[in-house]
Amino acid sequence: MNTSPALSVMIVDDETPARTRLRDLLADIAGELPNVVVAEASNGVMAIAAIDGLAVDVALVDIRMPEMDGIELARHLAQLEQPPALIFVTAYDSHAVEAFEVNAIDYLVKPVRAQRLVAALRRARQSRPPAPQVLAQLSPGARSHLSCHERGRLLLISLADIVYLRADLKYVTARTAAREYLLDESLTHLEEEFATRFIRLHRSVLVARDAIVGFERSTTDDAEAQWQALLRGIAERLPVSRRQWPLVKSYARQSNV
Amino acid sequence: MPDFRNFGVMLRVLLGVNALALAAALVHSNGIADWVPRYVDMAAWVQPLLLLNLALLALLGKGLRRLPAGLGQIFIIVLAAGSAALLLDFWRFMGFDEGSWQRLLRASLLSGATAATLLLYFSLRAKAFSPALAEARLQALTARIRPHFLFNSLNAVLSLIRSEPRRAETAIEELADLFRALMRDQRDLLPLADEIALCRQYLNLEKLRLGERLNVVWQVSAVPADVKVPPLMLQPLLENAVYYGIEPSSEPGTIRIAFARKGKELHIGLSNPCYGGTNVPGGNHMALANIRERLTLYYDLEARLETKEVALKDGRHEYRVRIVLPCRSEKI
């Protein structure tokens, strides 16, 4: 008999029947491997909201989901101090499955069989969650959200809400209309990942292209005048470096800012 | 346009030209005894010209195939006629032939006519074989259902067995019907009503998984019941609509399917929500290209398939597919 306490499990899948099925299976195997479903969510964003304040040992995560897919969810969960072990569950995704094999990431195929689930859960107790770099390779596309860790909570910031990203010393600050967030990312990587979304204004600032509403020449007396970008939603203005100005100007001309 | 680098084609050209030369030698000869010497005489003129042309055609092969068929054929005839004249003029220069513009013209005409005869033969041959080719292509093109759908559906049915066994039974029956249709030998046109029934079954299965996220609106009116359509023409489009229009959003979405008869044409319209910036790795276009090709094989130029992305007033986007088919109630 297993003497360790029941495994707390979270189920993340956008299809209700798929969640029902996993719940039924987990109930079936409870005698063999004590477990309790502590949370269910229908996509990555809801999963991060649901996990707040919970101690989850294992997350069973579908890959293809709306709003935020399973791989991106895993990338955000990796920032938690005690991230849950992850088991991906997929109906059919040859690319992902190949990548999982290569990187020794645990996965199950739908329809899931009880014995496979038991084996995966047993392994999950010992395993460590996949490294963020590995997950980054698994999802070639850009993320839909950025996340930051704040007072023990994982906060999600939708890319669409971000007005600009600024690098200061060790951190990158993401500015939305409402507030600022401190991210543990590098500005260079963010620029590469979201090249279509942001444009560099100067060495340490990326601004969302669609947040630029216009440009104005600063009227300071000292030295040469400098161009500043006017932004949607916030009163703050961002200086444009002389080096970046030609690029920014040509973008602005194309999009009629 | 035959592939002139193909050994079979070269062999056919060689044999064909020599057969024509044999026939010409017989026409030219005074008696049967004279036939072979005549042919040998003629071969001295014909073979170098033939080999020259074959070499040129093999060199030009790829470029020729890129030309429209008619233009390519004219080019080949002109090439044959021109090279005959040039070669004869070269023989005259070398002193093998007395040469005159009349002899040059005669050689060009003969050579051009031979080329035209062979081209006619090749085009007739291609036509004779193409139905088999078309059929093979149809078989290969007939849509394959996404494995993603099969396994997700099986999973959904499994989840129902305990709580709603009756619904699970119906679902498995529908799955069986769908796969029967998919595995059928699909060549003949089928009644539109059958295709619609199949699509309804497919959508019922998707509804099982997706629940309220999937809404479907059918508009079938004034369409003759006996109109026939290519088998599995709509189902792959609906599968696309679900995969790209419904699954990527957690909000409910609507797929609309409308049928209308306009004169002798059947118009089918399909629309689904679409989400900008979806990095679709070609899957969608493959299904569309597939259906487009099948339509061409069934109807040639009489059918068309158009797609467009429309921005709606409320800022959302919609993907629309329109198919226009000739109304046919008899088999083709």
Interface residues (C-beta under 8 A of the other chain):
Chain A: D14 E15 T16 P17 A18 T20 R21 D24 S42 N43 R64 P66 E67 A91 Y92 D93 V109 K110 P111 V112 P140 G141
Chain B: R146 P147 H148 L150 F151 N152 L154 N155 A156 L158 S159 L160 R162 S163 L208 R209 L210 G211 E247 P248 S249 S250 N279
